[in-house]
Amino acid sequence: MRINGESRDRPSWHDARMSFQAYIDAIEKKTGKVPQDLVDEARARGYGPDTKAGEIVTWLADDYALGREHAMALVHVVKNGPEISDKHVGTTGTHRDESTVLRLDGLAQR
């Protein structure tokens, strides 16, 4: 792909990267719901480790107007819990996270 005469591997929108926790926090801002409440709602709908990601993404898009990337962050939590890889913990990059456990208790608790 060529953008502004430069060859790029990814589209320019991909350059606005966020940490995993930032995606979870943005979900709260977009929906007005604490992330744990959305996880609880997902489980009440029967979503869990065996649910296909697309099914959860569709629910979040239909009910909360979440885009795919934000929805996929919540899909991870619904299917796997709040633990994430330590790959970006303690780094200085744009994907850095402070912990291997995501905070789902809401921004007001920090």
C-alpha positions in Angstrom: 0.0 0.0 0.0 1.3 3.5 -0.8 0.3 6.5 1.3 1.6 10.0 0.4 4.1 8.4 -1.9 5.5 6.1 0.9 5.2 2.3 1.0 3.4 1.2 4.1 2.6 -2.3 5.5 -0.5 -1.0 7.3 -3.2 1.6 6.7 -2.5 4.9 8.4 -5.4 4.5 10.9 -3.5 1.6 12.4 -0.8 4.0 13.6 -3.1 5.3 16.3 -2.2 2.5 18.7 -3.5 2.0 22.2 -2.7 -0.1 25.2 -5.1 -2.9 26.0 -6.2 -1.1 29.1 -6.8 2.1 27.0 -9.2 0.1 24.8 -11.1 -1.1 27.9 -11.2 2.4 29.3 -12.4 3.8 26.0 -15.2 1.2 26.0 -16.5 2.7 29.3 -16.4 6.2 27.9 -18.2 5.1 24.7 -20.9 3.0 26.4 -21.2 4.7 29.8 -20.9 1.3 31.4 -18.2 0.0 33.7 -16.4 -2.8 31.8 -17.2 -5.4 34.4 -20.9 -4.6 33.9 -20.5 -5.4 30.2 -18.7 -8.6 31.0 -21.5 -9.6 33.4 -24.1 -8.8 30.7 -22.2 -10.9 28.2 -22.2 -13.8 30.6 -25.9 -13.3 31.3 -26.5 -13.7 27.6 -24.6 -17.0 27.7 -21.4 -15.7 26.1 -18.2 -17.3 27.4 -15.0 -19.1 26.3 -16.7 -21.2 23.6 -18.6 -18.3 22.0 -17.5 -17.2 18.6 -15.9 -13.7 18.7 -18.2 -12.5 15.9 -21.3 -13.1 17.9 -20.0 -10.9 20.8 -18.8 -8.3 18.3 -22.2 -8.1 16.7 -24.0 -7.7 20.1 -21.6 -4.9 21.1 -22.0 -3.2 17.7 -25.8 -3.5 17.7 -26.4 -2.6 21.4 -23.5 -0.2 22.1 -22.3 1.0 18.7 -18.8 -0.3 19.4 -16.3 -0.7 16.6 -14.6 -4.0 15.9 -11.2 -3.2 17.6 -12.9 -2.0 20.9 -15.3 -5.0 20.8 -12.4 -7.4 20.3 -10.8 -6.1 23.5 -13.9 -7.0 25.4 -14.2 -10.3 23.6 -10.8 -11.2 25.0 -12.1 -10.5 28.5 -15.3 -12.4 28.1 -13.5 -15.4 26.7 -10.3 -15.4 28.7 -10.8 -13.2 31.7 -8.9 -10.0 32.5 -5.4 -11.5 32.3 -3.2 -10.4 29.4 0.3 -11.2 28.1 3.2 -9.5 29.7 4.6 -8.7 26.3 4.0 -4.9 26.6 4.1 -4.6 30.4 6.9 -2.2 31.5 7.7 -1.1 28.0 7.7 2.4 26.7 5.9 1.8 23.4 2.4 2.8 22.4 1.0 -0.6 23.4 2.5 -0.5 26.9 0.3 -1.7 29.8 1.0 -1.3 33.5 -0.1 -4.7 34.5 -0.9 -8.2 33.2 -4.4 -7.8 34.8 -6.9 -5.4 33.2 -8.9 -3.1 35.4 -12.6 -3.7 34.8 -13.9 -1.8 37.8 -14.3 1.6 36.1 -12.4 4.8 35.7 -14.0 6.3 38.9 -12.2 3.6 41.0 -8.7 5.0 40.0 
